[in-house]
Amino acid sequence: MEKTVSVREVIHDTIFVTQPDSAKAEYRLVIDESGSVKPVLLHNDPGRIIKAPSVRVRDNILTVDCYSQAEQMFAQWREYYTDSVSKTTITQPPKYMEHNLTTFEKIQMWLGRLFIIATLVFVFLLIRKYWPKN
């Protein structure tokens, strides 16, 4: 019995699509009668990933900071497929069938034997005729 096992490795890649995200903070600047500007927070909306922005006003400079975590966007995995095939090979010994020879086959055998004997006699006579005598 013969068994064949083949293993295939398939590498899959995938891309994850991330939805856009945003965070928003709205401020209104209020100017007093004295001329001083004061920012007032109206509302602060964080996103799903991005935190709510932090806003600072210092020395007439408006600073807005947003922070977000890094995202993993690529994945890869491997799958292995195993295929096994079993083959049973049965070898039988050759069968010998006994049968009697036909008359034609017997005649061919006797003619072949006579031809071999005649050839040997002819070669023997040629050697005897041309062999130097001492």
C-alpha positions, 0 to 999 in steps of 0.5 A, a space after each residue: 500500500 502506498 500513501 501520499 501526503 501533501 501539505 499546502 501552505 496558504 498565506 492570507 493577507 487582509 486590510 482593515 478599513 477604519 472609519 474616519 473619526 473626529 473630535 470637536 471643541 467649540 469656543 466662543 470669545 467674549 469681549 468685555 467692555 474693558 476690552 479683555 477677551 475671554 474664551 468660553 467653552 460651548 461644548 466638547 465632543 470626543 470621537 470614538 478613538 480621538 479624545 476630546 481636544 484640549 484648548 489653551 489660551 496663553 499670551 494671546 496664543 490659542 493652542 489645540 491638542 488632540 491625542 489618538 492611539 496608534 492603530 494596527 492595520 495589517 494582519 496575516 495568517 497561515 493555513 495548512 491543508 493536508 491531503 493524503 491519498 492512499 493507493 493500493 497496488 496489487 501485483 500478481 505473479 505471471 500466470 503460466 499456461 501449459 499447452 501442447 505445441 502445434 505440429 507447425 511449431 514442432 517442425 520449426 523446432 526440428 528444422 532449427 536444430 538441423 540448421 544448427 547441426 549443419 552449420 557446425 558440421 560445415 564449420 568443422 569441415 572448413 577448419 579441417 580443410 584449411 588448417 595447416 598440417 604438420 
